[in-house]
Amino acid sequence: MKIGILCLGLAALVFVGSCKKDKDNTVNAPQPQVYLDLSDTAGKYFKGNYAEVTDMKAVLGRVLFYDKQLSINNAIACASCHKQEFAFADNVAASRGFEGRLTGRNSMALQNFTSGNPTNIFSPFTTGFLFWDGREFSLINLVSRPILNHVEMGMDDINKLPAKLAALGYYQNLFRDAYGSDSITMERISDAMAFFMSSIVSGESRYDMYLQQKGELTAQELHGLQLFNQKYNCASCHRVVTGAYPASHIANIGLDATTTDRGAGAIDGIGFPDGSFKVPNLRNVARTAPYMHDGRFNTLEEVIEHYSSGIQNHPGLDDRLKDEYGKPMRMNISKAETQSIIAFLNSLTDYAMLAEPKYSNPFKTK
């Protein structure tokens, strides 16, 4: 199938409107038509000697990522809680699921899982721990968890999803282009979405240009970089390179003195203390507020204040956040230093990724 602008056999969005012609007469506005715009996306996702079919899987994955038909009541898509303008995070502490119920944790940013290498979706050593509690390693397995979640998308039986999608007129050709036949299976759904998420890479920030000697950072940003890497050693946990995190980056950072959410401590087989959570990728961090697993901090200033004077003496506190006496570290970061660190963190914003059409919602209305 040649990728282009495809009209959908979808029910039109419900849109009730009226235009008052005079005191007694109104007319209903026409219902908008939904169509699928996939123009100029094939061949755009991966670089290098990857087969064209790899890009076609990402194209299919993009459609699935934005399609609300993947939820039980056609109300929620993956993109409902992972929004491109926020680096595929959400801008609220808890996202709303298919019945309006709130999720238990903040939606994490989806970016830089595999450095844009599609073959890495099959390796847990490149993706590292997934979800805040590290309960998953595989991007392919990650896909089904929100779909089945009783709060998020609510599908009670994941095996019903392929038949549901097969009834929609626009998927047969997409699956045929990606997999050679129009057979829709859960394995193919998960695979395609993993390829799409693998393609989401942030690597064109001002900091990247600085690293590539194609641009400069300001004096304040350079000061913040020095504080981040050296004086306060934030880089011991937070990497800011393009690649994914190693699997060991889960830590208790002393958010609470006693456990309020066990996090990774509740996951059998990974051996982290209660209150431990994945160390997030800091790419586009200025756009991913609110912060922490529960969205408790609204600003980067609040995050830095936590490390400056707010680290709690939890029994599982990471050793990197203890002083020489084994007590919670008090970094006492000054206001000027805080502003310098934030200036550096702002240089990690990749505006090109946040507006990249190939990552955007392909469902349009007219």
Wavefront OBJ file of the C-alpha trace (Angstrom):
o trace
v 0.000 0.000 0.000
v 1.305 3.417 -0.892
v 1.273 5.555 2.213
v -0.824 8.646 1.709
v -3.929 10.276 3.069
v -6.484 7.564 3.840
v -10.136 8.232 4.495
v -11.417 6.165 7.378
v -14.526 4.092 7.699
v -14.942 5.434 11.204
v -18.039 6.841 12.744
v -17.799 10.610 12.648
v -16.924 12.345 15.860
v -19.956 13.481 17.737
v -20.098 17.181 17.397
v -23.170 19.131 18.264
v -23.185 22.765 17.456
v -25.579 25.385 16.318
v -25.417 28.659 14.563
v -28.078 31.128 15.563
v -29.574 32.591 12.432
v -32.165 34.641 14.215
v -34.109 34.592 17.433
v -36.074 31.440 16.601
v -34.003 29.432 14.112
v -30.804 27.440 14.526
v -28.934 25.040 12.268
v -26.679 22.207 13.327
v -23.054 22.399 12.284
v -21.917 19.525 10.030
v -20.185 16.619 11.721
v -16.437 16.563 11.015
v -15.020 13.611 9.122
v -12.114 11.631 10.532
v -9.311 10.582 8.223
v -5.868 9.041 8.561
v -2.965 11.114 7.283
v 0.200 9.045 6.875
v 1.738 11.115 4.125
v 5.527 11.339 4.067
v 6.205 8.969 6.972
v 7.425 5.724 5.392
v 11.213 5.713 5.198
v 11.482 8.395 7.880
v 11.843 6.522 11.162
v 15.148 4.694 11.164
v 18.552 5.481 9.748
v 21.087 3.035 8.386
v 20.689 -0.174 6.453
v 17.315 -1.192 7.812
v 14.766 -2.807 5.557
v 11.819 -0.733 4.386
v 9.493 -3.062 6.297
v 11.046 -1.833 9.574
v 9.773 1.646 8.857
v 6.391 0.242 7.880
v 6.135 -1.393 11.301
v 6.779 1.993 12.906
v 4.105 3.566 10.692
v 1.609 0.940 11.864
v 2.797 1.393 15.453
v 2.130 5.113 15.245
v -1.481 4.503 14.209
v -1.969 1.987 17.016
v -0.370 4.350 19.551
v -2.923 7.069 18.767
v -5.974 4.867 18.200
v -8.592 5.048 20.961
v -10.122 1.827 19.619
v -7.484 -0.011 21.673
v -9.441 0.797 24.843
v -12.571 -1.013 25.991
v -14.877 1.960 25.336
v -12.943 3.683 22.515
v -12.136 6.612 24.786
v -8.403 6.282 25.573
v -5.312 5.804 23.421
v -1.737 5.346 24.572
v -1.254 8.936 23.416
v -3.972 10.135 25.799
v -1.488 9.788 28.670
v 1.739 10.126 26.669
v 1.596 13.422 24.780
v 4.168 14.460 22.232
v 4.398 18.081 23.394
v 5.435 16.814 26.843
v 8.046 14.353 25.518
v 5.345 11.675 25.548
v 4.729 12.182 29.276
v 1.600 13.797 30.750
v 1.270 17.259 32.257
v -0.742 16.115 35.269
v 0.294 14.104 38.315
v -2.147 11.276 37.518
v -3.665 10.595 34.113
v -7.314 9.735 33.541
v -8.215 6.280 32.308
v -11.117 4.998 30.226
v -13.769 5.697 32.873
v -12.190 8.884 34.144
v -10.479 7.126 37.027
v -6.990 8.308 37.935
v -3.859 6.269 37.430
v -1.777 5.394 40.468
v 1.425 6.966 39.172
v 2.612 9.756 36.924
v 2.966 8.884 33.225
v 6.639 8.566 32.316
v 8.177 10.143 29.216
v 8.634 7.760 26.282
v 11.896 8.539 24.523
v 15.377 7.218 23.807
v 14.612 3.617 24.650
v 17.020 2.109 22.151
v 18.943 5.052 20.646
v 16.863 4.678 17.489
v 18.206 1.209 16.665
v 15.141 -0.967 15.984
v 17.000 -4.214 16.569
v 17.478 -3.196 20.205
v 13.796 -3.593 21.070
v 14.500 -7.265 21.623
v 17.280 -6.677 24.172
v 16.604 -5.795 27.837
v 20.216 -4.654 28.128
v 19.464 -1.643 25.931
v 16.026 -0.685 27.223
v 16.776 -1.196 30.935
v 13.970 -1.306 33.471
v 10.584 -0.070 32.216
v 7.783 1.536 34.233
v 8.501 3.374 37.481
v 8.882 0.114 39.385
v 10.979 -1.682 36.769
v 8.484 -4.522 36.402
v 9.178 -4.937 32.703
v 12.260 -5.124 30.473
v 10.731 -5.646 27.058
v 9.188 -2.879 24.964
v 7.131 -5.548 23.248
v 5.697 -6.816 26.540
v 5.205 -3.265 27.821
v 2.467 -2.604 25.260
v -0.150 -4.993 26.633
v 0.045 -3.838 30.245
v -1.775 -0.470 29.859
v -4.294 -2.029 27.469
v -5.267 -4.620 30.078
v -5.066 -2.257 33.048
v -8.441 -1.857 34.755
v -7.878 1.901 35.151
v -6.024 2.851 31.991
v -7.586 1.187 28.911
v -9.651 -1.576 30.447
v -9.601 -4.416 27.896
v -10.712 -7.410 29.961
v -9.388 -9.920 27.426
v -6.425 -8.905 25.275
v -7.261 -11.686 22.823
v -10.361 -9.741 21.775
v -8.312 -6.820 20.483
v -7.154 -8.283 17.122
v -10.737 -9.024 16.071
v -11.809 -5.552 17.132
v -9.097 -3.938 15.012
v -9.782 -6.264 12.071
v -13.310 -4.830 11.906
v -11.854 -1.379 11.216
v -11.299 -0.684 7.549
v -7.897 0.946 7.789
v -5.774 -1.758 9.412
v -5.667 -4.523 6.810
v -3.373 -2.681 4.406
v -1.198 -1.369 7.241
v -0.599 -4.867 8.595
v -0.010 -6.203 5.099
v 2.650 -3.554 4.413
v 4.361 -4.223 7.735
v 4.103 -8.011 7.955
v 3.286 -9.325 4.503
v -0.287 -10.336 5.292
v -3.350 -8.646 6.728
v -3.548 -11.066 9.662
v -3.893 -9.067 12.879
v -2.444 -10.705 15.982
v -1.541 -9.456 19.430
v 2.089 -10.287 18.719
v 2.074 -8.030 15.674
v 0.270 -5.247 17.526
v 2.877 -5.273 20.302
v 5.767 -5.572 17.856
v 4.648 -2.616 15.734
v 4.077 -0.346 18.723
v 7.504 -1.283 20.091
v 9.083 -0.253 16.789
v 7.285 3.093 16.896
v 8.339 3.790 20.484
v 11.880 2.728 19.635
v 11.960 5.378 16.924
v 11.218 8.232 19.362
v 14.663 9.712 19.888
v 15.649 13.065 21.342
v 19.042 14.085 19.999
v 18.760 17.620 18.630
v 18.726 19.781 21.732
v 21.063 22.732 22.230
v 23.127 20.484 24.489
v 23.494 18.001 21.625
v 24.652 20.804 19.359
v 27.189 21.767 22.026
v 28.484 18.194 22.254
v 28.793 18.052 18.483
v 30.583 21.416 18.426
v 27.792 22.880 16.337
v 26.612 25.357 18.948
v 27.425 27.003 22.252
v 25.953 26.996 25.724
v 25.682 30.198 27.750
v 27.961 30.848 30.711
v 25.088 30.069 33.080
v 24.312 26.806 31.295
v 27.971 25.783 31.389
v 28.043 26.563 35.101
v 24.966 24.386 35.551
v 26.604 21.577 33.594
v 29.656 21.744 35.873
v 27.460 21.653 38.981
v 25.443 18.763 37.551
v 28.437 16.651 36.571
v 30.932 17.518 39.276
v 30.047 19.474 42.406
v 26.706 17.746 43.059
v 27.424 14.652 40.965
v 23.864 14.396 39.638
v 25.362 12.478 36.726
v 26.115 9.505 38.989
v 22.435 8.609 38.575
v 21.153 10.830 35.780
v 22.721 10.355 32.394
v 21.940 12.960 29.754
v 23.389 11.175 26.730
v 21.001 10.001 24.016
v 21.085 6.289 24.851
v 18.905 4.346 27.238
v 19.698 3.673 30.867
v 21.503 0.617 32.179
v 19.283 -1.776 34.070
v 20.712 -0.832 37.492
v 19.305 2.700 37.584
v 16.570 2.263 40.160
v 16.960 4.030 43.498
v 15.271 5.222 46.661
v 15.941 8.979 46.712
v 14.445 9.707 50.112
v 11.130 11.160 49.063
v 9.538 9.834 52.261
v 10.858 8.691 55.624
v 8.422 5.778 55.607
v 7.140 3.834 52.621
v 4.065 5.230 50.905
v 4.523 3.300 47.641
v 6.758 0.227 47.588
v 7.759 0.805 43.960
v 10.426 -1.648 42.817
v 10.436 -3.185 46.297
v 7.140 -4.869 45.450
v 8.490 -6.549 42.304
v 9.786 -10.052 42.875
v 13.186 -10.906 41.556
v 14.846 -7.511 41.148
v 15.947 -6.940 44.731
v 15.487 -3.230 45.332
v 14.355 -1.737 48.663
v 10.876 -0.365 49.207
v 10.343 3.141 47.893
v 12.738 2.647 44.966
v 11.848 3.891 41.503
v 13.395 4.147 38.074
v 15.736 7.104 37.560
v 14.069 8.968 34.675
v 15.691 10.111 31.482
v 16.324 13.871 31.721
v 15.923 14.579 28.036
v 13.223 17.269 27.657
v 12.912 17.362 31.449
v 11.722 20.977 31.359
v 8.636 19.713 29.502
v 7.783 16.665 31.615
v 6.426 18.277 34.802
v 5.096 17.324 37.288
v 7.971 15.256 38.630
v 8.563 12.018 40.552
v 6.507 8.826 40.401
v 3.544 10.545 42.032
v 3.949 13.970 40.431
v 4.463 15.621 43.804
v 6.805 18.345 42.526
v 5.453 20.853 40.033
v 8.688 22.631 39.179
v 12.373 21.915 38.727
v 13.033 24.309 41.603
v 11.066 22.012 43.899
v 13.006 18.979 42.646
v 16.352 20.645 43.340
v 15.131 21.803 46.755
v 14.432 18.166 47.607
v 18.059 17.255 46.925
v 19.290 20.432 48.608
v 17.585 19.980 51.976
v 14.664 17.560 51.743
v 16.099 14.049 51.441
v 14.357 11.830 54.014
v 16.021 9.135 56.110
v 14.233 6.141 54.626
v 15.781 2.751 55.544
v 16.283 2.020 51.852
v 17.861 5.389 50.967
v 20.438 5.026 48.214
v 24.026 5.237 49.473
v 24.801 7.946 46.922
v 22.472 10.245 48.844
v 24.036 9.667 52.267
v 26.780 11.704 53.898
v 29.912 10.294 55.530
v 27.926 9.487 58.682
v 25.244 7.541 56.813
v 22.674 10.309 57.205
v 20.646 11.914 54.396
v 22.880 14.257 52.448
v 22.306 17.988 52.722
v 23.665 19.581 49.559
v 22.589 23.139 50.443
v 22.338 24.222 46.824
v 22.199 28.003 46.588
v 19.544 29.909 44.643
v 22.106 31.002 42.073
v 23.302 27.423 41.638
v 19.704 26.239 41.330
v 19.108 28.662 38.498
v 22.295 27.562 36.757
v 21.330 23.888 37.000
v 17.878 24.666 35.643
v 19.402 26.662 32.789
v 21.466 23.601 31.873
v 18.436 21.307 32.134
v 16.531 23.644 29.813
v 19.263 23.136 27.216
v 18.164 19.483 27.033
v 14.856 20.434 25.402
v 14.613 19.029 21.877
v 12.020 21.220 20.166
v 12.381 19.298 16.909
v 11.305 16.041 18.554
v 8.405 17.704 20.354
v 7.000 18.891 17.022
v 8.189 16.106 14.687
v 5.288 15.204 12.338
v 6.178 11.500 12.137
v 5.541 11.212 15.901
v 2.276 13.180 15.814
v -1.345 12.089 15.830
v -2.196 10.723 12.362
v -5.951 10.938 12.973
v -7.198 14.225 11.544
v -10.598 15.841 11.149
v -12.055 17.958 8.391
l 1 2 3 4 5 6 7 8 9 10 11 12 13 14 15 16 17 18 19 20 21 22 23 24 25 26 27 28 29 30 31 32 33 34 35 36 37 38 39 40 41 42 43 44 45 46 47 48 49 50 51 52 53 54 55 56 57 58 59 60 61 62 63 64 65 66 67 68 69 70 71 72 73 74 75 76 77 78 79 80 81 82 83 84 85 86 87 88 89 90 91 92 93 94 95 96 97 98 99 100 101 102 103 104 105 106 107 108 109 110 111 112 113 114 115 116 117 118 119 120 121 122 123 124 125 126 127 128 129 130 131 132 133 134 135 136 137 138 139 140 141 142 143 144 145 146 147 148 149 150 151 152 153 154 155 156 157 158 159 160 161 162 163 164 165 166 167 168 169 170 171 172 173 174 175 176 177 178 179 180 181 182 183 184 185 186 187 188 189 190 191 192 193 194 195 196 197 198 199 200 201 202 203 204 205 206 207 208 209 210 211 212 213 214 215 216 217 218 219 220 221 222 223 224 225 226 227 228 229 230 231 232 233 234 235 236 237 238 239 240 241 242 243 244 245 246 247 248 249 250 251 252 253 254 255 256 257 258 259 260 261 262 263 264 265 266 267 268 269 270 271 272 273 274 275 276 277 278 279 280 281 282 283 284 285 286 287 288 289 290 291 292 293 294 295 296 297 298 299 300 301 302 303 304 305 306 307 308 309 310 311 312 313 314 315 316 317 318 319 320 321 322 323 324 325 326 327 328 329 330 331 332 333 334 335 336 337 338 339 340 341 342 343 344 345 346 347 348 349 350 351 352 353 354 355 356 357 358 359 360 361 362 363 364 365 366
